[in-house]
Amino acid sequence: MVIINNNSEDAEFDEILERDFTSVFRHGYITVEGVTMPKRFEDLKNNIRNWNVREDDVWICSFPKTGTTWTQEMVWMIMNNLDVVGGQANLGHRSPFLEVSALFDYREFKKENKDFQPPPFIDDSLEFVKHQSLKGPLCLKTHLPWALLPKEIQDNTKSPKIIYVTRNPKDTCISYFNHSRLMEGYRGNFEDYCRLFLAGKLPFAPFWNHVLPFWERRNHPNILFLKYEEMVKDLPAIIRKVADFLEKPLSDDQVEVLSSHLSFESMKKNPAVNYEMVVSLNRKYNLIHCEGSFMRSGKVGDYKAKMSPEVICKFDEWTKEHTEGLDLFD
Ligand code: A3P
């Protein structure tokens, strides 16, 4: 594992990551532009930096567990005239995840297990995106923060539509904990996980370095900034907002149909979006030993049942420190 330490606390976090968050497909972590990333990102970062951005692709950007899948399904449906038949294809095909190969580095495991075949959109995600691009405009998913996006986006040479979604960090942390155990092989406890979250030592963290650069750009004409909590509160209103932003306005009937399609209950049982395929693959090959599901609770305020008052207090202080004077989260 590559360990880059500046102080003893960093060294402790690196130890936790190595002990509890490495696996046959996760070989360690690096820091790129201040962002914690799985080691495999090293091989992808220059290709992404020099990515040939297309104006007519839609980028769905987010920190993990903030409502990305929900937003992707909404955007794909709006861009594809509510094509429920086409929508039965896996979301990973329809709305590819640019850097996902960095998270699941199965190369060694594949050599030793010849019958193991991860889905192509995970196996070599950059190639997959290039291949899908030949077919037309894409609804592209990325968890990369602003600083790691393609140069053409950062310097405004290209300005595709970007939809950023965020969520309050306490619920995000609970959801990320579940996800890291279920999908990415985290074996440690929740307390250590919260410390890693606050210290910015999880993939794509620090959280605020992720959210704030998009928040600062929220009034740019090509950027739409969404909040998970507002989607839960009034989904039809957000659907209308997104459809108008995408210049694909919907009728009232279409908004109603799409709201029902995007309800938590409907998405939980929709195999095209609930990631059960990846969960089953990891279980089948004994790579992950953990119960649960990707579509977990879909609630606001779920942290209250799981976080101790001390941890809540730490999160609140940390949030205040980073968002003082901003109308971002309550
Ligand atoms: P929970 O783990 O809190 O349930 P992402 O797609 O960014 O990984 O985010 C996943 C989170 O969004 C999960 O949160 C998941 O349940 C929630 N989610 C997905 N679809 C949803 C929906 N239709 N309504 C509410 N929450 C949804």
Residues whose N, C-alpha, C, O or C-beta is under 5 A from the ligand:
A	BS01	A3P	F63 P64 K65 T66 G67 T68 T69 W70 D171 S175 L262 S263 F264 M267 F294 M295 R296 S297 G298 K299
